[in-house]
């Protein structure tokens, strides 16, 4: 056993236009009533502008100079999006006057993941239009084919038989029309009743106006969906009155209403109120906008990448997006442009007036204390219904936490999280549960089982060899006598103010925590990423558990953002504390209590790499002895590479 001092210094407990009316927003933010003649004039003016745009942009937009990297920042700002901006954070939080860490190719090469999806090179962001079609899982993604920074956004495309091993296909869509000249942005796929596919996506026009466009497969018989045709009447939707030209993006998968229409929602904002606009269509070419909103939450800012889908109240199986009924709840998820956090809430969908009401308004979509898919680095997520296996799958973009300069040096930026199944927690009814798809287990190689009793203030090396690619499943039990002592001792103060983010990380000792694993650690523990539980005594003297990841000591590099992530995790009576951790080089994904709370981190060790990567079990509690029963698997590499005729069983296409 190693001394706890080397691990943890002790501290004290410490979203064609129809209609001209704006959607409703809260009374305090509503515009003054507009007279009828002004409203009619505005409507005609908008139509005239729309027609003018189409007439004057009959041809393709001129191609921009994709090699001028100096234009990227201003183009992003003009487009109304934010590219990576970590550098000012580390300069303020780590070393204001110091130089960035001197990365070398040996370290940067190690950072590339072994079983998470990422392109061969360059920048990637949002997942787009995932679907299962004719035996293949399709994954489209926001991609810059020219650089490792945001810009020149096209749709990358890959296919898989199992969501793990991927084949890169030719680009699916590129910005070759005026209505998407500045980017083929995020979109969603919908299966029609006859099994055909339509794709709605946001285009950033040559004037940086966000519009919605329709595309469909050129050859529906092609299982690889290699070629896509853009509708000649694009755009099919433009920003309605009252909505900013740069605040109208990311259409959802459509769902069927009881009268046979299709319905979509698109994220936006009015002033500081985040909103989800609602449209009905029968052909995906013409649309009717509802006067009401699906939902709105004041003071949450722009909602992007909105997702809306049903979950079963009684079963853990996934549901097709059009399913509704008494045994169904509906999820609204929005990606908050202001905070770069994916928030969701559980509620009831009313088809008759196309509105959704949260079960608990105090944790509504976008509220800081509300529910998140993931409490770490996880954004612009997208679900799809996997009809092949009757499950709903969640994809999430995992950006980098290092500097842009480091990304340029290594030649790539961002990965996708391991696809997760997502369902309502039928035990609590108050949260979702997420879990890595079963297929990931096909990469498990050698395994070792452990059963260890760990005294307070102890660190134990776990003998699994190099630990850069591992899967851990663990159960923890706190010694009963220690629990009785803590809860019966009035001198042990309530930990009512505890927060993973603000309470100092794994170095802060409490009576019943922290305890867990230090992953991606070097032998001396000078670099380590603890993933752990912290159990507190609530003001009602009941046990309250938090699941956290501390990246503050994950690397000695100074040009890296290194927060402590985490949140409260529900633990029901009789349940053991359980966690699962997937480690894959520069990404760590943690799942607490069967996926009730999830945390994804990007870490960039400089010493704990290759064969020097170690795993430790620790207990930094002051008063509690814990018993850990766990299993660790070495993980194989996934095959992620360009497609060939042999791979797909069809003639290759150029």
C-alpha positions as CSV (number, residue, x, y, z in Angstrom):
1,X,0.0,0.0,0.0
2,X,1.1,3.5,-0.8
3,X,0.8,6.4,1.7
4,X,-2.3,8.5,1.2
5,X,-0.1,11.6,1.4
6,X,1.2,11.0,-2.1
7,X,-2.4,10.9,-3.4
8,X,-4.4,13.3,-1.3
9,X,-3.0,16.0,1.0
10,X,-5.2,16.2,4.0
11,X,-7.5,19.2,4.4
12,X,-10.3,20.0,6.8
13,X,-13.9,18.8,6.4
14,X,-14.4,21.2,4.3
15,X,-33.9,26.0,-32.3
16,X,-41.8,27.6,-45.8
17,X,-42.7,30.1,-43.0
18,X,-46.4,30.1,-42.2
19,X,-48.0,32.8,-40.1
20,X,-46.7,36.1,-39.0
21,X,-47.3,36.1,-35.3
22,X,-44.6,35.6,-32.7
23,X,-44.9,32.8,-30.3
24,X,-46.0,33.5,-26.7
25,X,-43.4,34.3,-24.1
26,X,-43.7,35.3,-20.5
27,X,-45.8,38.5,-19.9
28,X,-42.8,40.4,-18.6
29,X,-40.9,39.8,-21.8
30,X,-43.8,40.1,-24.3
31,X,-43.6,42.7,-27.0
32,X,-46.2,45.5,-27.0
33,X,-49.4,44.6,-29.0
34,X,-48.9,45.4,-32.7
35,X,-51.7,46.9,-34.8
36,X,-53.2,44.7,-37.5
37,X,-51.9,46.8,-40.4
38,X,-48.4,46.6,-39.1
39,X,-48.7,42.9,-38.7
40,X,-49.9,42.5,-42.3
41,X,-47.2,44.8,-43.6
42,X,-44.6,42.8,-41.7
43,X,-45.9,39.5,-43.2
44,X,-45.7,40.8,-46.8
45,X,-42.3,42.3,-46.1
46,X,-41.0,38.9,-44.8
47,X,-42.4,37.1,-47.9
48,X,-40.9,39.6,-50.2
49,X,-37.5,39.2,-48.5
50,X,-37.8,35.4,-48.7
51,X,-38.6,35.5,-52.4
52,X,-35.8,37.9,-53.1
53,X,-33.3,35.6,-51.3
54,X,-34.3,32.7,-53.5
55,X,-34.3,34.7,-56.7
56,X,-31.0,36.3,-56.1
57,X,-29.3,33.1,-55.0
58,X,-30.2,30.7,-57.8
59,X,-26.6,29.5,-58.1
60,X,-24.1,28.0,-55.8
61,X,-22.2,30.3,-53.4
62,X,-18.6,31.0,-54.2
63,X,-16.3,28.8,-52.3
64,X,-14.5,30.5,-49.4
65,X,-10.8,30.4,-49.0
66,X,-10.7,27.4,-46.7
67,X,-7.0,27.7,-46.1
68,X,-7.1,31.1,-44.5
69,X,-7.2,30.1,-40.8
70,X,-7.2,33.7,-39.8
71,X,-10.8,34.0,-41.0
72,X,-12.1,31.3,-38.8
73,X,-12.8,33.3,-35.6
74,X,-14.6,36.1,-37.4
75,X,-16.6,33.6,-39.5
76,X,-17.8,31.8,-36.4
77,X,-18.8,35.1,-34.8
78,X,-20.7,36.2,-37.9
79,X,-22.4,32.8,-38.1
80,X,-23.6,33.1,-34.5
81,X,-21.7,30.2,-33.0
82,X,-18.8,29.9,-30.7
83,X,-15.7,27.9,-31.6
84,X,-13.3,26.6,-29.0
85,X,-12.3,29.2,-26.5
86,X,-10.4,27.5,-23.7
87,X,-7.2,29.5,-23.8
88,X,-8.4,32.5,-21.9
89,X,-9.6,30.1,-19.2
90,X,-6.3,28.4,-18.5
91,X,-4.4,31.6,-18.8
92,X,-6.5,33.0,-16.0
93,X,-6.9,29.9,-13.9
94,X,-3.4,28.4,-14.1
95,X,-0.5,30.6,-15.1
96,X,-1.3,34.1,-16.3
97,X,2.2,35.0,-17.3
98,X,3.5,31.6,-18.2
99,X,4.1,29.9,-21.6
100,X,1.9,27.0,-22.8
101,X,3.1,23.6,-22.1
102,X,5.7,22.2,-24.6
103,X,3.7,19.3,-26.0
104,X,5.7,16.7,-28.1
105,X,4.5,14.2,-30.6
106,X,5.0,11.2,-28.3
107,X,2.5,12.6,-25.7
108,X,0.1,13.9,-28.3
109,X,0.0,10.6,-30.2
110,X,-0.9,8.8,-27.0
111,X,-4.0,11.1,-26.5
112,X,-5.8,9.6,-29.6
113,X,-8.5,7.2,-28.4
114,X,-8.6,3.5,-29.1
115,X,-12.4,2.7,-29.1
116,X,-14.2,6.1,-29.2
117,X,-15.3,7.4,-32.6
118,X,-13.3,10.2,-34.1
119,X,-12.4,11.1,-37.7
120,X,-8.9,10.3,-39.1
121,X,-8.0,14.0,-38.6
122,X,-9.3,17.5,-38.1
123,X,-12.2,19.0,-36.2
124,X,-15.5,17.3,-35.3
125,X,-18.4,18.5,-33.3
126,X,-22.2,17.7,-33.2
127,X,-23.6,14.3,-33.9
128,X,-26.2,14.5,-36.7
129,X,-29.0,12.3,-38.0
130,X,-28.0,9.0,-36.5
131,X,-30.1,6.1,-37.7
132,X,-30.2,2.3,-38.4
133,X,-30.9,1.4,-42.1
134,X,-30.7,-1.9,-43.9
135,X,-28.3,-3.5,-41.5
136,X,-26.1,-0.5,-40.8
137,X,-25.9,2.1,-38.1
138,X,-25.2,5.5,-39.7
139,X,-23.5,8.3,-38.0
140,X,-23.2,11.8,-39.5
141,X,-21.3,14.5,-37.8
142,X,-20.2,18.2,-38.0
143,X,-16.8,18.1,-39.5
144,X,-14.1,20.5,-40.8
145,X,-12.2,18.6,-43.6
146,X,-9.5,21.3,-43.7
147,X,-8.3,21.9,-40.2
148,X,-8.4,20.9,-36.5
149,X,-10.4,24.0,-35.6
150,X,-14.0,25.0,-36.2
151,X,-14.9,26.2,-39.8
152,X,-15.9,25.0,-43.3
153,X,-18.5,22.7,-41.7
154,X,-19.7,19.7,-43.7
155,X,-21.4,16.4,-42.8
156,X,-19.0,13.6,-42.2
157,X,-20.4,10.1,-42.5
158,X,-19.5,6.7,-41.0
159,X,-21.3,3.3,-40.8
160,X,-21.1,0.4,-38.4
161,X,-22.6,-3.0,-37.8
162,X,-22.4,-2.7,-34.1
163,X,-21.9,1.0,-33.0
164,X,-18.3,0.1,-32.1
165,X,-16.3,-0.6,-35.2
166,X,-16.7,2.2,-37.8
167,X,-16.0,2.7,-41.5
168,X,-15.4,6.2,-42.8
169,X,-17.5,7.0,-45.8
170,X,-17.3,9.9,-48.3
171,X,-18.7,13.2,-47.1
172,X,-22.5,13.1,-47.0
173,X,-23.2,16.8,-47.6
174,X,-21.1,19.9,-48.3
175,X,-21.8,23.6,-48.4
176,X,-22.5,24.0,-52.2
177,X,-25.6,26.1,-52.2
178,X,-26.4,29.7,-51.1
179,X,-28.6,28.4,-48.4
180,X,-25.8,26.4,-46.7
181,X,-22.8,28.3,-48.1
182,X,-21.4,29.0,-44.6
183,X,-22.0,25.5,-43.2
184,X,-24.1,22.4,-43.4
185,X,-25.1,22.4,-39.8
186,X,-26.9,20.1,-37.4
187,X,-29.9,18.1,-38.4
188,X,-32.0,15.1,-37.8
189,X,-33.4,12.1,-39.6
190,X,-37.0,10.9,-39.8
191,X,-38.3,7.6,-41.1
192,X,-41.6,8.1,-43.0
193,X,-44.4,5.5,-43.0
194,X,-43.1,3.8,-46.1
195,X,-39.6,3.4,-44.5
196,X,-38.0,6.1,-46.6
197,X,-35.8,8.7,-44.9
198,X,-35.9,12.5,-44.9
199,X,-33.2,14.7,-43.3
200,X,-33.8,18.2,-42.1
201,X,-30.7,20.3,-41.4
202,X,-29.8,23.9,-40.6
203,X,-27.9,25.8,-43.3
204,X,-25.9,28.9,-42.6
205,X,-26.6,31.0,-45.7
206,X,-24.1,33.2,-47.6
207,X,-25.5,36.1,-45.4
208,X,-25.1,34.0,-42.2
209,X,-28.9,33.5,-41.8
210,X,-29.9,30.2,-40.2
211,X,-32.5,28.4,-42.4
212,X,-33.8,24.9,-42.4
213,X,-33.3,22.6,-45.4
214,X,-34.5,19.2,-46.7
215,X,-32.4,16.4,-48.1
216,X,-33.0,12.8,-48.9
217,X,-31.1,9.8,-50.1
218,X,-30.4,9.7,-53.8
219,X,-30.8,5.9,-53.9
220,X,-33.0,4.5,-51.1
221,X,-31.8,1.0,-52.1
222,X,-28.3,1.8,-51.1
223,X,-27.7,0.6,-47.6
224,X,-24.8,2.9,-47.2
225,X,-26.7,6.0,-48.2
226,X,-23.6,7.3,-49.9
227,X,-25.3,10.1,-51.9
228,X,-27.8,12.8,-50.7
229,X,-30.0,15.1,-52.7
230,X,-30.9,18.5,-51.5
231,X,-34.5,19.6,-52.2
232,X,-34.7,22.1,-55.0
233,X,-37.1,24.3,-53.0
234,X,-34.7,24.8,-50.1
235,X,-34.8,26.5,-47.7
236,X,-38.1,25.1,-46.4
237,X,-38.1,27.3,-43.3
238,X,-36.6,30.7,-42.5
239,X,-36.5,32.6,-39.2
240,X,-40.1,33.8,-38.3
241,X,-40.8,37.3,-37.2
242,X,-39.3,38.1,-33.9
243,X,-36.6,35.5,-34.2
244,X,-33.0,36.5,-34.8
245,X,-31.4,35.5,-38.1
246,X,-28.7,33.6,-36.1
247,X,-31.1,32.1,-33.5
248,X,-33.0,29.5,-35.5
249,X,-31.3,26.1,-35.7
250,X,-31.1,22.3,-35.2
251,X,-34.5,20.8,-36.3
252,X,-35.5,17.6,-34.4
253,X,-36.6,14.2,-35.6
254,X,-40.3,14.6,-36.6
255,X,-43.0,12.7,-34.7
256,X,-46.5,11.8,-36.0
257,X,-49.6,13.4,-34.6
258,X,-52.9,11.6,-34.2
259,X,-54.3,13.5,-37.3
260,X,-51.5,12.2,-39.4
261,X,-49.3,15.3,-39.6
262,X,-45.6,15.4,-38.8
263,X,-44.4,17.7,-36.1
264,X,-40.9,19.1,-35.4
265,X,-39.4,21.6,-32.9
266,X,-36.5,24.0,-33.5
267,X,-34.5,25.8,-30.8
268,X,-34.3,29.5,-30.5
269,X,-34.6,32.4,-28.0
270,X,-36.4,35.7,-27.5
271,X,-34.3,38.0,-25.5
272,X,-33.0,35.8,-22.7
273,X,-35.9,33.2,-22.9
274,X,-34.9,29.9,-24.4
275,X,-37.7,28.5,-26.6
276,X,-38.6,25.6,-28.8
277,X,-40.7,26.5,-31.8
278,X,-43.3,24.1,-33.1
279,X,-44.1,23.3,-36.8
280,X,-46.5,20.9,-38.5
281,X,-46.0,19.4,-42.0
282,X,-47.4,16.7,-44.2
283,X,-44.7,16.7,-46.8
284,X,-41.6,18.2,-45.1
285,X,-41.7,21.0,-47.8
286,X,-44.4,23.3,-46.5
287,X,-45.0,24.0,-42.8
288,X,-47.5,25.5,-40.4
289,X,-46.1,27.2,-37.4
290,X,-48.0,27.0,-34.1
291,X,-48.8,30.2,-32.2
292,X,-47.8,28.4,-29.1
293,X,-44.4,27.1,-28.1
294,X,-43.5,23.6,-27.1
295,X,-41.8,25.0,-24.1
296,X,-39.9,28.1,-22.9
297,X,-37.8,28.9,-19.9
298,X,-36.8,32.5,-19.0
299,X,-33.1,33.4,-18.5
300,X,-31.7,30.3,-20.1
301,X,-30.5,31.9,-23.4
302,X,-30.3,30.3,-26.8
303,X,-31.5,26.7,-27.0
304,X,-29.7,24.6,-29.6
305,X,-29.7,21.0,-30.5
306,X,-33.1,20.5,-29.0
307,X,-34.2,16.9,-28.6
308,X,-37.8,15.7,-27.8
309,X,-38.7,12.0,-27.3
310,X,-40.9,9.7,-25.3
311,X,-39.8,7.3,-22.6
312,X,-41.7,4.4,-21.0
313,X,-42.8,4.8,-17.4
314,X,-42.8,1.1,-16.8
315,X,-40.2,-0.5,-19.1
316,X,-36.6,0.1,-19.8
317,X,-37.1,-0.4,-23.6
318,X,-36.8,2.5,-26.0
319,X,-39.8,4.0,-27.8
320,X,-40.3,5.3,-31.4
321,X,-40.4,9.1,-31.4
322,X,-44.1,9.1,-32.3
323,X,-45.3,7.0,-29.4
324,X,-47.6,8.7,-26.8
325,X,-50.0,7.5,-24.2
326,X,-50.7,7.2,-20.4
327,X,-47.6,5.1,-19.8
328,X,-45.3,7.6,-21.4
329,X,-43.4,10.6,-20.3
330,X,-41.6,13.0,-22.6
331,X,-38.1,14.4,-22.4
332,X,-37.1,17.8,-23.6
333,X,-33.3,18.3,-23.9
334,X,-31.7,21.5,-24.9
335,X,-28.1,22.4,-25.3
336,X,-27.5,25.7,-23.6
337,X,-25.4,27.9,-25.9
338,X,-24.4,30.2,-23.0
339,X,-23.1,27.5,-20.7
340,X,-22.3,24.6,-23.1
341,X,-24.3,22.3,-20.9
342,X,-26.9,19.7,-22.0
343,X,-30.0,20.0,-19.7
344,X,-33.0,17.8,-19.8
345,X,-36.3,17.6,-17.9
346,X,-39.1,15.0,-17.6
347,X,-42.7,16.0,-18.3
348,X,-46.0,15.6,-20.0
349,X,-46.7,16.3,-23.7
350,X,-50.1,17.7,-24.7
351,X,-50.6,16.9,-28.4
352,X,-53.8,19.0,-28.7
353,X,-52.1,22.3,-28.1
354,X,-48.5,21.2,-28.9
355,X,-47.1,22.0,-25.5
356,X,-45.1,20.2,-22.9
357,X,-45.2,20.7,-19.1
358,X,-42.4,19.7,-16.7
359,X,-43.1,17.4,-13.8
360,X,-41.0,19.6,-11.6
361,X,-40.7,23.3,-12.7
362,X,-38.0,23.9,-10.1
363,X,-35.6,21.7,-12.2
364,X,-36.9,22.8,-15.7
365,X,-34.8,22.7,-18.8
366,X,-31.7,24.9,-18.5
367,X,-32.1,25.8,-14.9
368,X,-28.7,25.6,-13.2
369,X,-29.8,23.1,-10.6
370,X,-31.7,21.1,-13.2
371,X,-30.9,17.7,-14.6
372,X,-28.1,17.1,-17.0
373,X,-27.2,14.2,-19.3
374,X,-23.7,14.4,-18.1
375,X,-21.9,16.6,-15.5
376,X,-18.6,16.8,-17.4
377,X,-17.6,17.5,-21.0
378,X,-20.6,16.5,-23.0
379,X,-22.6,18.7,-25.4
380,X,-24.9,19.0,-28.5
381,X,-26.1,15.5,-27.9
382,X,-28.7,13.6,-30.1
383,X,-30.8,10.5,-29.5
384,X,-32.3,8.2,-32.1
385,X,-34.7,5.2,-31.8
386,X,-32.9,2.0,-32.7
387,X,-35.7,0.0,-34.2
388,X,-33.3,-2.9,-34.7
389,X,-32.9,-3.6,-31.0
390,X,-35.8,-1.6,-29.5
391,X,-33.7,0.9,-27.6
392,X,-33.0,4.7,-27.6
393,X,-29.4,5.6,-28.2
394,X,-27.7,8.8,-27.1
395,X,-24.7,10.3,-28.9
396,X,-22.7,13.2,-27.3
397,X,-19.9,15.4,-28.6
398,X,-16.9,15.4,-26.3
399,X,-14.8,18.4,-27.0
400,X,-11.3,19.1,-25.9
401,X,-10.2,20.7,-22.7
402,X,-6.7,21.6,-23.9
403,X,-5.6,24.6,-26.0
404,X,-6.4,25.2,-29.6
405,X,-2.7,25.3,-30.4
406,X,-2.3,21.8,-29.0
407,X,-5.2,20.6,-31.2
408,X,-3.5,22.1,-34.3
409,X,-0.3,20.5,-33.3
410,X,-1.8,17.0,-32.9
411,X,-4.0,17.5,-36.1
412,X,-7.4,16.6,-34.6
413,X,-10.0,17.8,-32.1
414,X,-12.9,16.1,-30.4
415,X,-14.3,12.6,-30.0
416,X,-17.8,11.2,-29.6
417,X,-18.8,9.5,-26.4
418,X,-19.5,5.8,-26.4
419,X,-23.1,5.5,-27.6
420,X,-25.4,5.1,-24.6
421,X,-28.8,3.6,-24.1
422,X,-31.1,6.0,-22.4
423,X,-34.4,5.3,-20.5
424,X,-36.5,6.6,-17.6
425,X,-35.3,5.3,-14.2
426,X,-38.4,3.3,-13.4
427,X,-37.2,3.0,-9.8
428,X,-37.1,6.7,-9.0
429,X,-39.3,8.1,-11.9
430,X,-37.4,11.3,-11.6
431,X,-34.3,10.9,-13.7
432,X,-33.0,9.1,-16.8
433,X,-30.5,6.3,-16.7
434,X,-27.7,6.0,-19.3
435,X,-25.4,3.1,-19.9
436,X,-22.8,2.2,-22.5
437,X,-24.3,0.1,-25.3
438,X,-23.9,-3.6,-24.7
439,X,-21.7,-3.9,-27.8
440,X,-18.8,-2.2,-26.1
441,X,-18.3,-5.3,-24.0
442,X,-17.1,-7.1,-27.2
443,X,-13.8,-5.2,-26.7
444,X,-13.2,-6.7,-23.3
445,X,-10.0,-8.8,-23.1
446,X,-8.3,-10.1,-20.0
447,X,-10.0,-9.3,-16.7
448,X,-9.2,-9.5,-13.0
449,X,-11.5,-9.5,-10.0
450,X,-10.7,-7.8,-6.8
451,X,-12.2,-7.7,-3.3
452,X,-10.4,-5.2,-1.0
453,X,-11.0,-3.7,2.4
454,X,-9.6,-0.2,2.4
455,X,-9.0,1.7,5.7
456,X,-9.4,5.5,6.0
457,X,-6.5,7.4,4.4
458,X,-5.3,4.6,2.3
459,X,-4.2,4.2,-1.4
460,X,-3.9,0.8,-2.9
461,X,-2.3,0.1,-6.3
462,X,-4.4,-2.2,-8.5
463,X,-2.3,-4.6,-10.4
464,X,-3.8,-4.6,-13.9
465,X,-0.7,-3.6,-15.9
466,X,-0.9,-0.6,-18.2
467,X,-4.3,1.0,-17.6
468,X,-4.9,3.4,-20.5
469,X,-7.7,1.2,-22.0
470,X,-9.8,-0.3,-19.3
471,X,-13.4,-0.9,-18.2
472,X,-14.1,-1.0,-14.5
473,X,-17.3,-2.2,-12.8
474,X,-17.3,-1.7,-9.0
475,X,-19.4,-2.0,-5.9
476,X,-18.6,-0.3,-2.6
477,X,-19.9,-0.8,0.9
478,X,-19.2,1.4,3.9
479,X,-18.6,-0.5,7.1
480,X,-21.9,-0.6,9.0
481,X,-20.4,0.3,12.4
482,X,-18.8,3.4,10.8
483,X,-22.1,4.6,9.5
484,X,-23.7,4.1,12.9
485,X,-21.0,6.1,14.6
486,X,-21.2,9.0,12.1
487,X,-25.0,9.3,12.1
488,X,-25.2,9.0,15.8
489,X,-22.5,11.6,16.5
490,X,-24.0,15.1,16.8
491,X,-20.5,16.5,16.6
492,X,-20.3,15.4,12.9
493,X,-21.7,18.4,11.2
494,X,-24.2,18.2,8.3
495,X,-22.6,18.5,4.8
496,X,-25.5,20.5,3.4
497,X,-23.3,22.7,1.3
498,X,-21.3,20.0,-0.4
499,X,-20.8,20.3,-4.1
500,X,-18.4,18.3,-6.2
501,X,-17.5,21.4,-8.3
502,X,-16.8,23.7,-5.4
503,X,-15.7,21.6,-2.5
504,X,-12.1,21.1,-3.4
505,X,-12.0,17.7,-5.1
506,X,-10.7,14.4,-3.9
507,X,-8.2,16.1,-1.5
508,X,-11.0,17.3,0.8
509,X,-11.7,14.7,3.5
510,X,-15.0,14.0,5.1
511,X,-16.2,11.4,7.5
512,X,-17.6,9.2,4.7
513,X,-15.6,10.1,1.7
514,X,-14.2,10.5,-0.8
515,X,-13.4,7.0,-2.0
516,X,-13.1,5.5,-5.5
517,X,-10.4,5.0,-8.2
518,X,-7.6,7.2,-9.4
519,X,-7.3,6.5,-13.1
520,X,-4.7,7.5,-15.6
521,X,-2.2,7.9,-12.8
522,X,1.6,7.6,-12.8
523,X,3.4,5.5,-10.2
524,X,4.2,8.5,-8.0
525,X,0.6,9.9,-8.3
526,X,1.9,13.3,-9.4
527,X,-0.7,12.9,-12.2
528,X,-4.0,11.2,-11.5
529,X,-7.8,11.6,-12.2
530,X,-9.9,10.4,-9.2
531,X,-13.4,9.2,-9.9
532,X,-15.2,8.8,-6.6
533,X,-18.2,8.8,-4.3
534,X,-18.5,11.3,-1.5
535,X,-21.2,10.4,1.1
536,X,-22.5,13.1,3.3
537,X,-24.7,13.4,6.4
538,X,-27.7,15.4,5.3
539,X,-29.5,17.9,7.6
540,X,-32.2,15.2,8.1
541,X,-29.4,12.9,9.1
542,X,-30.0,10.8,6.0
543,X,-27.2,9.6,3.7
544,X,-26.7,11.7,0.6
545,X,-24.3,10.6,-2.1
546,X,-22.3,12.5,-4.7
547,X,-20.5,11.1,-7.7
548,X,-17.5,13.2,-8.8
549,X,-14.5,13.3,-11.1
550,X,-11.5,15.5,-10.2
551,X,-9.3,16.5,-13.1
552,X,-7.3,19.1,-11.2
553,X,-4.2,17.0,-10.9
554,X,-4.7,15.0,-14.2
555,X,-1.7,16.6,-15.8
556,X,1.2,18.9,-15.1
557,X,0.5,20.8,-18.3
558,X,-0.7,24.3,-17.7
559,X,-2.7,24.9,-21.0
560,X,-5.5,22.6,-19.9
561,X,-8.8,23.3,-18.2
562,X,-8.9,21.0,-15.2
563,X,-12.2,21.3,-13.2
564,X,-13.9,19.0,-10.7
565,X,-17.1,17.6,-12.1
566,X,-20.0,15.9,-10.5
567,X,-23.4,15.9,-8.8
568,X,-25.7,14.3,-6.4
569,X,-26.6,10.7,-7.3
570,X,-29.8,9.0,-6.0
571,X,-29.2,5.9,-4.0
572,X,-32.3,3.9,-2.9
573,X,-32.7,1.9,0.3
574,X,-30.9,-1.4,0.0
575,X,-28.8,-0.4,-2.9
576,X,-25.0,-0.7,-2.9
577,X,-22.9,2.1,-4.2
578,X,-21.9,1.2,-7.8
579,X,-19.8,2.8,-10.5
580,X,-18.5,2.0,-13.9
581,X,-15.6,3.7,-15.5
582,X,-14.4,3.6,-19.1
583,X,-10.9,4.8,-19.6
584,X,-9.6,5.3,-23.2
585,X,-6.5,7.4,-23.3
586,X,-7.6,11.1,-23.0
587,X,-11.2,10.4,-22.2
588,X,-12.7,9.1,-19.0
589,X,-16.5,8.2,-18.8
590,X,-18.0,7.6,-15.4
591,X,-21.4,6.1,-14.6
592,X,-22.7,6.3,-11.1
593,X,-25.5,4.1,-9.7
594,X,-26.3,2.4,-13.0
595,X,-26.1,5.6,-15.0
596,X,-28.2,7.9,-12.9
597,X,-25.3,10.4,-12.8
598,X,-22.7,10.4,-15.6
599,X,-19.5,12.3,-15.9
600,X,-17.2,12.6,-19.0
601,X,-13.8,14.1,-18.7
602,X,-10.9,14.9,-21.1
603,X,-7.5,14.5,-19.5
604,X,-4.0,15.0,-20.9
605,X,-1.4,13.3,-18.7
606,X,2.3,13.8,-19.6
607,X,3.7,11.1,-17.4
608,X,0.9,8.6,-17.0
609,X,1.0,7.5,-20.6
610,X,1.7,4.2,-22.4
611,X,3.1,1.6,-20.1
612,X,3.4,4.1,-17.2
613,X,-0.4,4.4,-16.8
614,X,-1.5,3.0,-13.5
615,X,-4.7,2.4,-11.6
616,X,-5.2,3.0,-7.8
617,X,-8.0,2.4,-5.4
618,X,-8.3,5.0,-2.6
619,X,-10.2,5.8,0.5
620,X,-9.7,9.3,1.7
621,X,-12.5,9.3,4.3
622,X,-11.7,10.2,7.8
623,X,-13.9,7.8,9.7
624,X,-15.1,5.1,7.3
625,X,-13.6,1.8,6.2
626,X,-14.9,0.7,2.8
627,X,-15.0,-2.6,1.0
628,X,-14.6,-2.6,-2.7
629,X,-15.6,-5.5,-5.0
630,X,-14.7,-4.8,-8.6
631,X,-13.6,-6.2,-11.9
632,X,-11.2,-4.6,-14.4
633,X,-11.1,-5.5,-18.1
634,X,-8.3,-4.6,-20.5
635,X,-10.0,-3.1,-23.6
636,X,-9.1,-3.9,-27.2
637,X,-8.9,-1.3,-30.0
638,X,-12.0,-0.8,-32.1
639,X,-11.5,-1.0,-35.9
640,X,-12.3,2.6,-37.1
641,X,-10.9,3.1,-40.6
642,X,-11.9,4.0,-44.3
643,X,-14.4,1.7,-46.0
644,X,-13.6,-0.7,-48.8
645,X,-15.6,-2.9,-51.1
646,X,-14.6,-5.9,-49.0
647,X,-15.9,-4.3,-45.8
648,X,-19.4,-3.3,-47.1
649,X,-20.1,-6.0,-49.7
650,X,-20.9,-3.6,-52.5
651,X,-18.9,-2.0,-55.2
652,X,-16.9,1.0,-54.0
653,X,-18.1,4.4,-55.1
654,X,-15.9,7.4,-56.0
